[in-house]
Structure formats: C-alpha cells, structure tokens
Amino acid sequence: MSFYENLVMEMQRNYSRHYGLYAAGKTPYELSRKPALPYPEQIRRLAQEVQEADCVLVGGASGLSAAGGGDFYYEDNASYRKYFGKFARKYHFKGAFDGMMRPWESREEFWGYLATFLHTTQTAEVREPYKDLDALLAGKDFFLLTTNQDTQFVKLYPEEQVAEIQGDHRFFQCARCCRDDTWDAVKPVEEMIKVMGEGTSVPSDWILRCPHCGGEAFPWVRGYGNFLQGRKYDGEYQKVSKYIEKRKEKKILFLELGVGRLTPMFIQEPFWALTLALPKARYFAVNNQYHFLPKEIEEKGMVIVEDIAKVLKDAAKIRAGKKN
C-alpha cells in the first residue's frame, strides 16, 4: 500500500469517528479565524503562489467540473435535462446519481441509463475551468490528483500525470470482481447509444458482460457497489505517492479545487496533513461554499470562497500578465 493511500485510510477512520460532524457539513479540525482578504488580493496571492512554487499538486474534485457545466449529478437542473431528458421526463430523477441508485423495471432499461451516463462524460469537451487551470499552471512542474470519474483531466494530460483514485468512466470491470481486470468502455457505450436511439433501453444481448465469468459488467468507479481495488487502483495511488515523495523537500503547493463535504478524506484532509508535515509546503483551496482552513496551517495557506470558474480565469490572466 502506497503512502498516499495509507494517508487516505487514516483520514477515513477519522471520518468514521466524527461522522456526525461531517454529516452536518462541519469538520472536527480547529479552523482559522483570520479574516479573508479582499478578492483581488486573494487572486493575486493565488497567482503568486503558483508562480513561486517549485511544483504543484492539484486536487480536483466534483466542484471543479460543476463549475464548468458538469453539474448534473445531484439535481434535476438544465444540464441534467440536456443530457438525460428522456429519463428525467419518465422517472423524475433528481440528478444523474439519483438514477443510478433507483430500482429499475428491467436490466435493459438500467443499461440504457448507464450508457447515457457514461457517454455524456466520455464525449464531453474539456470544460472551461480545466482550460483556465492549464493556463494557470503553464510552465510549472505539476501533477493532477482527482476523485472525479468524468475523464476531464485525461483529455488534457498524459495518463502518467494524472491519478484517478476513484475510477474512470472509460473502463469496465466485473460487477462481482471475479478477476483483477478492467477493459474498454468507450467503444461499447458508443455502440449502445446508437442501438438505443430515441428509446430508453438496450436489447438484452447488448447488456455488457464480464469476459471471464459471464456476469454483468460495471463501470470501474467507486460509489455504486464493488469497486475493483486491484492493480489499476494501486497504480493510481502509486503515481501520486511517487510524485510527492520525489518532491517533499521542495516548495510544493497543494492546490485543492472543489472538494465538498462527502469525501474530504481523499484530497482535502491529506493535503492539510502534508502541508503541516512538509517544511516548504503551501496550501491553497478554492470552494464556493466552505471556508475550511485549519488553524495549524493558517500561516501556510489560504481559502477562496468563490465560483471556481471565475477564480481560475482571473488567476490565469494575472499569471499570464506576469510572464509577458
């Protein structure tokens, strides 16, 4: 087990101990009471932190994608209707995740919904906040850690520069984890969408099956059942662990983007611990709801509570101006 996964496991145990606080949208950590700087100064500081860092570890969570229009997961909004309209009208789901958790009349209809979900993320263009983040990081040594499964980072960067520790919509696994194996989901999903047409279900013989045991396949993602934590999973954690270990003596900036209260143990709290432990580490977070900065690292970091899309665009402009 890599050191970053060990750190995540430690944070998960802490989450279990204090579940009541987390469920209420709070944290057991003592937080800084330092007043926030004016927004222009915050943006200037963010651009400066990136500029002065030897390397940057970005932690991108759901809020980063949501800021660019990928906000159809938790509510029945315009984005959800755009991509899942025929299912929204028929079943009145409250977002994409809601549909994944409901009982279905048939497996054929479930697979029609699943194919729609996967196709939506697999074919989505790179969202604007990701492009602005790329501009902000231009010329830097950086690595991307993400809990998002929507393939946004791997559309911009090589696989070795991205750690997807909660899975990826481009791959299938056996729903029963009969073998340590994953395989392509992009081509089968594309074909299912064509076969389904304007309907909401796929033919029975189009339900994807495990090539080893014949049981149903399932996306290689955490959150719905048996997430395969095998070689591929270990490899994702190894990548981010090696990146940090090779740079732990450098001035490393931990840049947290869009972490909510459901999964602070994967990015936010490990970043806090590493910022505290590494002598030259710095921490910066952007979140549109929570100003969570532990008192222990208040002199080493800052939180901007604002729309992520706006922050990244503004900071990228400032940094581009400094380089010119």
GUMAR-27678 format. One record per atom (N, C-alpha, C): residue in one letter; z, x, y. Coordinates in pm, whole numbers, padded with zeros to 5 digits, always signed. Layout:
BEGIN
aZXY;...
This chain:
BEGIN
m+00000+00085-00120;m+00000+00000+00000;m+00000+00088+00125;s-00090+00062+00217;s-00101+00143+00339;s+00015+00116+00434;f+00033+00208+00528;f+00149+00193+00617;f+00136+00070+00706;y+00012+00033+00748;y+00000-00084+00835;y+00031-00211+00757;e-00010-00218+00633;e+00025-00336+00553;e+00176-00343+00532;n+00240-00228+00510;n+00386-00227+00499;n+00452-00280+00624;l+00396-00244+00738;l+00449-00291+00865;l+00433-00442+00877;v+00318-00493+00836;v+00294-00638+00838;v+00392-00710+00746;m+00415-00655+00628;m+00508-00718+00534;m+00650-00724+00593;e+00689-00619+00663;e+00820-00618+00729;e+00828-00729+00834;m+00720-00746+00910;m+00718-00850+01012;m+00715-00990+00950;q+00653-01004+00835;q+00653-01133+00766;q+00793-01171+00720;r+00867-01073+00674;r+01006-01101+00635;r+01089-01144+00756;n+01065-01080+00869;n+01134-01118+00992;n+01097-01260+01033;y+00969-01294+01016;y+00921-01428+01048;y+00994-01532+00962;s+01012-01502+00835;s+01081-01595+00745;s+01226-01613+00785;r+01290-01504+00825;r+01431-01512+00865;r+01451-01597+00990;h+01355-01593+01079;h+01368-01662+01208;h+01264-01774+01223;y+01231-01836+01113;y+01121-01933+01114;y+01142-02044+01217;g+01264-02090+01233;g+01291-02198+01328;g+01249-02162+01470;l+01278-02040+01510;l+01238-01994+01644;l+01086-01989+01658;y+01021-01931+01558;y+00875-01921+01563;y+00809-02058+01565;a+00862-02149+01484;a+00806-02284+01477;a+00817-02356+01611;a+00916-02318+01690;a+00935-02377+01823;a+00854-02304+01931;g+00770-02209+01889;g+00689-02135+01984;g+00763-02024+02055;k+00873-01978+01996;k+00956-01875+02058;k+00950-01748+01976;t+01037-01652+02009;t+01044-01525+01938;t+01189-01479+01934;p+01229-01409+01828;p+01367-01359+01821;p+01388-01231+01901;y+01282-01174+01955;y+01293-01049+02031;y+01343-01078+02173;e+01423-00986+02225;e+01466-00997+02364;e+01348-00960+02453;l+01314-01049+02546;l+01194-01030+02627;l+01226-00975+02765;s+01128-00907+02819;s+01140-00852+02954;s+01146-00965+03057;r+01221-00941+03163;r+01229-01037+03272;r+01162-00985+03399;k+01087-00879+03385;k+01017-00823+03501;k+00916-00924+03552;p+00912-00948+03683;p+00815-01043+03737;p+00672-00991+03721;a+00580-01083+03701;a+00440-01046+03684;a+00380-00997+03815;l+00294-00901+03806;l+00222-00852+03924;l+00114-00954+03963;p+00066-00948+04085;p-00046-01035+04125;p-00167-01008+04035;y-00247-01110+04013;y-00360-01099+03920;y-00453-00981+03950;p-00495-00957+04072;p-00584-00842+04097;p-00523-00709+04053;e-00391-00694+04073;e-00325-00571+04031;e-00318-00562+03879;q-00298-00674+03813;q-00296-00674+03667;q-00431-00628+03611;i-00538-00679+03667;i-00672-00641+03621;i-00699-00493+03648;r-00658-00447+03765;r-00674-00305+03797;r-00599-00219+03698;r-00477-00261+03662;r-00395-00187+03568;r-00459-00185+03429;l-00515-00297+03387;l-00580-00303+03256;l-00697-00206+03250;a-00783-00209+03352;a-00897-00117+03356;a-00849+00028+03357;q-00742+00054+03428;q-00687+00190+03437;q-00630+00234+03302;e-00559+00144+03234;e-00502+00179+03103;e-00612+00217+03004;v-00720+00141+03004;v-00832+00171+02915;v-00894+00306+02952;q-00913+00326+03081;q-00974+00449+03129;q-00892+00571+03090;e-00762+00562+03100;e-00675+00678+03079;e-00636+00699+02933;a-00658+00602+02850;a-00621+00614+02709;a-00712+00714+02637;d-00654+00788+02542;d-00735+00874+02455;d-00812+00790+02353;c-00751+00679+02313;c-00812+00590+02214;c-00751+00451+02230;v-00823+00350+02181;v-00781+00211+02197;v-00790+00140+02063;l-00680+00078+02022;l-00682-00010+01905;l-00675-00153+01955;v-00783-00226+01936;v-00790-00366+01979;v-00744-00455+01866;g-00656-00550+01898;g-00615-00652+01803;g-00669-00787+01850;g-00776-00833+01788;g-00840-00958+01832;g-00803-01073+01743;a-00748-01179+01802;a-00707-01297+01726;a-00783-01421+01773;s-00739-01538+01730;s-00817-01661+01750;s-00844-01692+01897;g-00751-01657+01985;g-00770-01686+02126;g-00889-01614+02186;l-00926-01500+02128;l-01041-01425+02178;l-01170-01501+02152;s-01186-01554+02031;s-01305-01633+02001;s-01304-01766+02074;a-01187-01828+02082;a-01176-01957+02150;a-01219-01947+02296;a-01188-01833+02359;a-01222-01814+02499;a-01373-01811+02522;g-01449-01784+02415;g-01594-01779+02428;g-01665-01899+02370;g-01592-02006+02340;g-01653-02127+02287;g-01626-02153+02140;g-01562-02058+02073;g-01526-02080+01934;g-01391-02148+01924;d-01382-02266+01984;d-01255-02337+01996;d-01253-02467+01917;f-01329-02471+01806;f-01343-02595+01728;f-01250-02601+01608;y-01156-02510+01599;y-01073-02501+01479;y-00959-02604+01475;y-00897-02629+01589;y-00773-02707+01589;y-00782-02843+01657;e-00897-02878+01713;e-00906-03007+01781;e-01047-03064+01775;d-01053-03194+01790;d-01181-03265+01792;d-01232-03264+01936;n-01301-03156+01971;n-01349-03139+02107;n-01502-03132+02109;a-01558-03097+02221;a-01704-03091+02233;a-01765-02989+02138;s-01700-02874+02121;s-01751-02772+02031;s-01750-02822+01887;y-01643-02889+01849;y-01635-02942+01713;y-01745-03045+01690;r-01765-03132+01785;r-01869-03234+01772;r-02008-03171+01766;k-02027-03062+01836;k-02157-02995+01838;k-02195-02945+01700;y-02101-02883+01631;y-02130-02821+01502;y-02097-02909+01381;f-01999-02997+01396;f-01952-03077+01283;f-01966-03226+01309;g-02059-03264+01397;g-02067-03401+01444;g-02073-03505+01336;k-02156-03487+01234;k-02171-03590+01131;k-02043-03607+01049;f-01967-03501+01033;f-01839-03512+00962;f-01731-03570+01053;a-01735-03534+01181;a-01638-03589+01277;a-01653-03740+01288;r-01777-03787+01293;r-01800-03932+01304;r-01758-04006+01177;k-01776-03944+01064;k-01747-04009+00936;k-01599-04003+00900;y-01534-03887+00928;y-01397-03867+00881;y-01294-03855+00993;h-01338-03836+01116;h-01247-03827+01231;h-01147-03712+01217;f-01196-03598+01169;f-01111-03480+01159;f-01073-03429+01297;k-00958-03365+01306;k-00910-03308+01432;k-00937-03157+01435;g-01060-03120+01417;g-01098-02980+01418;g-01139-02931+01281;a-01199-02811+01277;a-01255-02757+01153;a-01150-02735+01046;f-01033-02683+01082;f-00930-02658+00983;f-00877-02788+00921;d-00870-02892+01000;d-00824-03021+00951;d-00912-03067+00834;g-01042-03050+00850;g-01134-03090+00744;g-01116-03011+00617;m-01074-02886+00629;m-01053-02802+00511;m-00928-02844+00432;m-00836-02911+00499;m-00709-02946+00435;m-00704-03088+00379;r-00804-03170+00412;r-00802-03309+00370;r-00854-03329+00228;p-00811-03436+00160;p-00872-03469+00030;p-01014-03519+00050;w-01102-03489-00044;w-01243-03526-00032;w-01283-03623-00141;e-01379-03709-00109;e-01426-03808-00206;e-01496-03741-00324;s-01556-03626-00299;s-01626-03554-00406;s-01632-03406-00372;r-01650-03324-00475;r-01666-03181-00451;r-01798-03153-00381;e-01898-03237-00406;e-02028-03220-00341;e-02016-03235-00190;e-01932-03331-00147;e-01915-03350-00003;e-01829-03240+00056;f-01728-03197-00017;f-01647-03084+00030;f-01736-02963+00053;w-01824-02934-00042;w-01911-02817-00027;w-02011-02834+00086;g-02048-02958+00114;g-02132-02982+00232;g-02059-02944+00359;y-01931-02979+00364;y-01849-02945+00481;y-01825-02795+00488;l-01790-02736+00374;l-01763-02593+00370;l-01886-02512+00412;a-02003-02552+00362;a-02127-02482+00401;a-02151-02493+00550;t-02122-02611+00607;t-02139-02630+00751;t-02045-02538+00829;f-01923-02530+00784;f-01823-02444+00849;f-01869-02298+00846;l-01904-02249+00729;l-01944-02109+00716;l-02072-02079+00793;h-02168-02169+00786;h-02295-02149+00855;h-02274-02142+01007;t-02180-02222+01057;t-02151-02224+01200;t-02107-02086+01249;t-02019-02021+01175;t-01969-01890+01218;t-02067-01778+01182;q-02129-01788+01066;q-02222-01683+01024;q-02340-01668+01120;t-02384-01779+01177;t-02505-01776+01261;t-02474-01778+01411;a-02347-01785+01447;a-02312-01788+01589;a-02350-01658+01658;e-02401-01667+01779;e-02430-01547+01857;e-02299-01480+01899;v-02307-01355+01934;v-02187-01285+01983;v-02142-01351+02112;r-02016-01389+02116;r-01964-01465+02229;r-01937-01373+02349;e-01942-01431+02468;e-01935-01355+02593;e-01811-01265+02603;p-01691-01313+02565;p-01575-01223+02576;p-01589-01096+02493;y-01657-01106+02380;y-01677-00987+02296;y-01772-00890+02365;k-01872-00941+02433;k-01964-00854+02507;k-01892-00785+02623;d-01805-00861+02691;d-01731-00801+02802;d-01629-00698+02752;l-01569-00727+02637;l-01478-00629+02577;l-01554-00501+02544;d-01673-00515+02490;d-01756-00399+02458;d-01785-00317+02584;a-01812-00385+02694;a-01837-00314+02821;a-01710-00246+02871;l-01596-00311+02854;l-01468-00253+02897;l-01437-00125+02819;l-01476-00122+02692;l-01445-00009+02605;l-01552+00100+02605;a-01656+00082+02683;a-01770+00174+02681;a-01725+00319+02696;g-01774+00403+02604;g-01745+00545+02611;g-01611+00587+02552;k-01531+00491+02505;k-01399+00523+02452;k-01403+00537+02299;d-01304+00605+02248;d-01275+00607+02105;d-01194+00480+02078;f-01249+00387+01999;f-01176+00262+01976;f-01200+00210+01835;f-01110+00120+01793;f-01117+00055+01662;f-01079-00091+01680;l-01137-00179+01596;l-01113-00322+01608;l-01037-00373+01485;l-00922-00430+01508;l-00844-00497+01405;l-00847-00645+01436;t-00876-00730+01336;t-00886-00872+01366;t-00832-00959+01254;t-00772-01070+01293;t-00733-01175+01199;t-00838-01285+01196;n-00941-01273+01279;n-01049-01372+01280;n-01141-01349+01161;q-01192-01457+01108;q-01281-01452+00992;q-01425-01486+01032;d-01449-01496+01162;d-01574-01553+01212;d-01687-01454+01233;t-01669-01329+01190;t-01774-01225+01187;t-01820-01178+01325;q-01749-01210+01431;q-01793-01170+01564;q-01795-01018+01581;f-01690-00950+01540;f-01683-00805+01560;f-01788-00731+01477;v-01813-00775+01354;v-01908-00702+01269;v-02052-00728+01309;k-02074-00821+01402;k-02207-00839+01460;k-02234-00736+01570;l-02128-00676+01619;l-02139-00577+01726;l-02120-00433+01678;y-02037-00415+01576;y-01995-00281+01537;y-02012-00257+01387;p-02023-00130+01347;p-02034-00098+01204;p-01906-00135+01130;e-01920-00163+01001;e-01807-00207+00918;e-01690-00110+00924;e-01719+00019+00929;e-01611+00117+00926;e-01528+00119+01054;q-01573+00049+01157;q-01500+00045+01283;q-01419-00084+01299;v-01423-00169+01198;v-01357-00300+01205;v-01273-00322+01080;a-01149-00370+01099;a-01063-00409+00987;a-01039-00559+00994;e-01089-00631+00894;e-01073-00778+00888;e-00967-00810+00783;i-00842-00813+00826;i-00732-00819+00731;i-00702-00960+00678;q-00771-01062+00730;q-00755-01197+00677;q-00885-01254+00621;g-00979-01166+00592;g-01101-01211+00528;g-01220-01222+00620;d-01332-01272+00564;d-01460-01270+00633;d-01547-01381+00574;h-01604-01464+00660;h-01687-01576+00615;h-01818-01534+00551;r-01848-01408+00544;r-01973-01362+00482;r-01961-01341+00332;f-01841-01362+00276;f-01820-01330+00135;f-01755-01445+00060;f-01794-01457-00067;f-01728-01548-00160;f-01642-01470-00258;q-01544-01538-00316;q-01461-01486-00423;q-01441-01599-00524;c-01385-01566-00638;c-01347-01671-00733;c-01225-01744-00679;a-01229-01877-00681;a-01116-01955-00631;a-00989-01928-00711;r-01006-01885-00836;r-00891-01856-00922;r-00859-01707-00928;c-00934-01627-00853;c-00913-01481-00851;c-00920-01422-00991;c-01017-01466-01070;c-01026-01419-01208;c-01064-01272-01215;r-01138-01223-01115;r-01178-01083-01109;r-01161-01031-00967;d-01145-00902-00956;d-01140-00838-00825;d-01283-00816-00779;d-01345-00922-00728;d-01486-00916-00692;d-01515-01012-00577;t-01598-00969-00485;t-01649-01057-00380;t-01800-01041-00376;w-01870-01145-00326;w-02015-01139-00320;w-02067-01216-00199;d-02194-01199-00172;d-02256-01252-00051;d-02244-01403-00040;a-02208-01450+00080;a-02202-01593+00107;a-02311-01637+00205;v-02377-01544+00270;v-02470-01580+00378;v-02594-01650+00324;k-02661-01591+00227;k-02783-01649+00174;k-02757-01782+00103;p-02657-01793+00015;p-02630-01922-00048;p-02598-02033+00051;v-02523-02000+00155;v-02489-02100+00256;v-02613-02146+00331;e-02698-02052+00367;e-02824-02087+00435;e-02906-02184+00351;e-02912-02161+00221;e-02988-02247+00132;e-02923-02383+00116;m-02790-02388+00111;m-02719-02516+00101;m-02744-02602+00224;i-02745-02540+00340;i-02769-02614+00463;i-02908-02677+00460;k-03006-02604+00412;k-03143-02658+00402;k-03149-02774+00304;v-03084-02758+00189;v-03085-02864+00087;v-03012-02988+00136;m-02903-02972+00208;m-02823-03085+00256;m-02897-03164+00363;g-02974-03097+00448;g-03046-03167+00555;g-02952-03242+00646;e-02984-03369+00671;e-02901-03452+00759;e-02786-03519+00687;g-02775-03496+00557;g-02667-03556+00480;g-02536-03482+00499;t-02436-03521+00423;t-02305-03458+00433;t-02258-03400+00300;s-02343-03396+00200;s-02304-03340+00071;s-02420-03262+00011;v-02387-03171-00080;v-02489-03094-00150;v-02502-03149-00293;p-02615-03130-00359;p-02627-03170-00500;p-02526-03094-00587;s-02488-03154-00697;s-02386-03094-00784;s-02421-02953-00828;d-02549-02929-00856;d-02587-02796-00905;d-02591-02692-00795;w-02561-02732-00670;w-02554-02636-00560;w-02410-02595-00528;i-02313-02649-00599;i-02175-02604-00582;i-02166-02461-00634;l-02121-02369-00550;l-02118-02228-00586;l-02011-02199-00689;r-02047-02118-00788;r-01956-02089-00899;r-01936-01939-00915;c-01822-01903-00968;c-01790-01764-00996;c-01882-01712-01106;p-01946-01598-01086;p-02036-01545-01189;p-01963-01494-01312;h-01830-01483-01305;h-01752-01429-01417;h-01692-01537-01505;c-01629-01638-01443;c-01560-01741-01523;c-01623-01879-01514;g-01715-01898-01419;g-01780-02028-01405;g-01703-02129-01323;g-01583-02093-01279;g-01507-02182-01191;g-01566-02183-01051;e-01514-02268-00965;e-01567-02275-00829;e-01542-02145-00753;a-01637-02112-00669;a-01619-02001-00575;a-01543-02053-00453;f-01506-01960-00366;f-01441-01998-00240;f-01460-01884-00142;p-01462-01912-00012;p-01475-01802+00085;p-01360-01703+00072;w-01394-01577+00097;w-01291-01473+00092;w-01213-01476+00223;v-01118-01570+00231;v-01039-01589+00352;v-00897-01630+00316;r-00803-01587+00399;r-00666-01632+00384;r-00650-01770+00449;g-00566-01852+00391;g-00530-01975+00460;g-00545-02103+00381;y-00625-02102+00273;y-00651-02227+00201;y-00608-02223+00055;g-00569-02108+00005;g-00536-02100-00137;g-00522-01957-00181;n-00591-01921-00288;n-00576-01789-00349;n-00665-01686-00281;f-00615-01625-00177;f-00688-01518-00108;f-00683-01393-00194;l-00800-01341-00229;l-00809-01225-00318;l-00765-01099-00244;q-00651-01045-00281;q-00599-00924-00219;q-00621-00806-00314;g-00747-00769-00325;g-00786-00662-00416;g-00839-00541-00342;r-00945-00479-00397;r-00998-00356-00340;r-01047-00374-00197;k-01119-00482-00174;k-01174-00503-00039;k-01062-00524+00062;y-00964-00604+00025;y-00848-00629+00110;y-00774-00498+00141;d-00748-00420+00038;d-00680-00292+00059;d-00760-00200+00151;g-00893-00203+00135;g-00979-00119+00217;g-00970-00151+00364;e-00954-00280+00397;e-00943-00319+00538;e-00815-00262+00599;y-00705-00269+00525;y-00579-00213+00575;y-00584-00061+00581;q-00654+00000+00485;q-00665+00146+00486;q-00737+00195+00611;k-00840+00121+00653;k-00917+00163+00770;k-00830+00170+00895;v-00755+00065+00922;v-00674+00064+01044;v-00558+00162+01032;s-00502+00178+00912;s-00392+00273+00892;s-00439+00415+00920;k-00555+00452+00868;k-00607+00587+00888;k-00639+00612+01036;y-00691+00509+01104;y-00722+00526+01246;y-00596+00561+01324;i-00488+00488+01299;i-00364+00513+01372;i-00303+00647+01334;e-00300+00675+01204;e-00235+00798+01159;e-00302+00923+01217;k-00433+00920+01233;k-00504+01035+01288;k-00484+01051+01438;r-00434+00945+01503;r-00423+00948+01649;r-00282+00921+01700;k-00184+00929+01613;k-00048+00890+01651;k+00014+00982+01756;e-00037+01101+01771;e+00015+01193+01872;e-00060+01180+02005;k-00166+01101+02006;k-00247+01085+02126;k-00196+00968+02211;k-00255+00955+02328;k-00222+00842+02414;k-00306+00723+02367;i-00248+00645+02279;i-00317+00532+02219;i-00276+00402+02288;l-00375+00323+02322;l-00349+00193+02386;l-00366+00083+02282;f-00262+00005+02261;f-00268-00112+02175;f-00303-00233+02262;l-00423-00285+02245;l-00474-00393+02329;l-00480-00521+02247;e-00387-00610+02273;e-00375-00736+02198;e-00444-00849+02274;l-00532-00922+02204;l-00610-01027+02268;l-00603-01159+02189;g-00535-01257+02246;g-00541-01392+02193;g-00456-01423+02073;v-00342-01358+02056;v-00254-01388+01944;v-00169-01511+01978;g-00168-01608+01886;g-00086-01728+01905;g+00047-01716+01833;r+00115-01828+01814;r+00248-01824+01754;r+00248-01847+01603;l+00131-01875+01544;l+00127-01898+01399;l+00131-01768+01320;t+00071-01662+01374;t+00060-01538+01296;t+00092-01413+01380;p+00209-01405+01441;p+00243-01286+01521;p+00265-01162+01437;m+00281-01180+01305;m+00316-01067+01219;m+00199-00975+01185;f+00076-01016+01215;f-00039-00935+01177;f-00084-00838+01287;i-00072-00877+01411;i-00116-00792+01522;i-00004-00771+01623;q+00049-00878+01677;q+00141-00867+01790;q+00265-00783+01758;e+00339-00822+01658;e+00465-00753+01632;e+00446-00612+01577;p+00345-00585+01492;p+00318-00445+01458;p+00281-00360+01580;f+00207-00418+01673;f+00173-00345+01796;f+00298-00315+01876;w+00391-00410+01883;w+00517-00385+01954;w+00592-00268+01889;a+00602-00272+01756;a+00676-00168+01684;a+00611-00031+01702;l+00481-00026+01697;l+00411+00101+01711;l+00420+00155+01853;t+00415+00066+01951;t+00429+00108+02090;t+00566+00171+02113;l+00667+00112+02051;l+00802+00166+02063;l+00815+00299+01991;a+00752+00311+01875;a+00771+00429+01790;a+00689+00550+01833;l+00569+00529+01884;l+00481+00641+01916;l+00504+00685+02061;p+00531+00811+02084;p+00575+00857+02217;p+00476+00833+02330;k+00346+00843+02304;k+00247+00828+02410;k+00179+00691+02408;a+00225+00603+02324;a+00159+00473+02310;a+00179+00384+02430;r+00079+00300+02457;r+00086+00198+02562;r+00045+00065+02500;y+00088-00044+02564;y+00061-00178+02512;y+00015-00269+02623;f-00091-00343+02597;f-00141-00441+02694;f-00183-00565+02616;a-00145-00682+02664;a-00181-00806+02596;a-00237-00907+02695;v-00331-00988+02646;v-00386-01098+02725;v-00371-01224+02642;n-00313-01325+02704;n-00283-01450+02635;n-00283-01562+02738;n-00338-01675+02703;n-00345-01782+02804;n-00222-01872+02806;q-00119-01841+02724;q-00002-01927+02719;q+00132-01855+02728;y+00144-01741+02658;y+00277-01683+02639;y+00291-01547+02704;h+00399-01530+02780;h+00431-01401+02838;h+00539-01337+02754;f+00499-01282+02639;f+00593-01222+02546;f+00579-01070+02551;l+00672-01006+02623;l+00677-00860+02631;l+00821-00818+02600;p+00844-00753+02485;p+00981-00712+02451;p+01041-00620+02556;k+01168-00640+02583;k+01237-00558+02683;k+01230-00410+02648;e+01232-00379+02517;e+01233-00240+02471;e+01107-00163+02514;i+00998-00234+02537;i+00875-00164+02574;i+00823-00207+02711;e+00910-00264+02794;e+00864-00316+02922;e+00811-00207+03015;e+00853-00083+02994;e+00801+00027+03076;e+00673+00087+03018;k+00635+00039+02902;k+00515+00093+02836;k+00404-00010+02825;g+00423-00125+02887;g+00321-00227+02868;g+00322-00339+02969;m+00231-00434+02946;m+00214-00547+03037;m+00146-00660+02962;v+00173-00782+03007;v+00106-00901+02953;v+00042-00976+03068;i-00083-01016+03049;i-00153-01102+03146;i-00165-01240+03085;v-00109-01338+03152;v-00121-01477+03106;v-00234-01542+03186;e-00350-01547+03124;e-00470-01596+03194;e-00579-01616+03090;d-00686-01680+03129;d-00801-01700+03041;d-00859-01564+03001;i-00871-01541+02871;i-00917-01411+02821;i-01058-01379+02868;a-01144-01479+02868;a-01283-01456+02910;a-01288-01404+03054;k-01208-01462+03140;k-01205-01419+03281;k-01148-01278+03292;v-01040-01252+03222;v-00975-01120+03230;v-01069-01009+03185;l-01134-01028+03071;l-01222-00923+03019;l-01342-00901+03109;k-01397-01007+03164;k-01512-00992+03254;k-01470-00918+03381;d-01356-00955+03438;d-01309-00891+03561;d-01274-00743+03537;a-01207-00716+03425;a-01168-00579+03396;a-01289-00491+03367;a-01389-00547+03297;a-01511-00472+03267;a-01585-00435+03396;k-01586-00526+03491;k-01652-00498+03620;k-01583-00385+03693;i-01449-00387+03693;i-01375-00282+03762;i-01400-00147+03695;r-01396-00144+03561;r-01416-00017+03493;r-01559+00034+03512;a-01656-00054+03512;a-01794-00012+03537;a-01809+00046+03677;g-01738-00012+03771;g-01742+00040+03908;g-01681+00176+03920;k-01575+00202+03842;k-01509+00332+03846;k-01600+00441+03787;k-01680+00403+03687;k-01765+00504+03621;k-01887+00537+03704;n-01930+00443+03792;n-02052+00466+03871;n-02026+00556+03991;
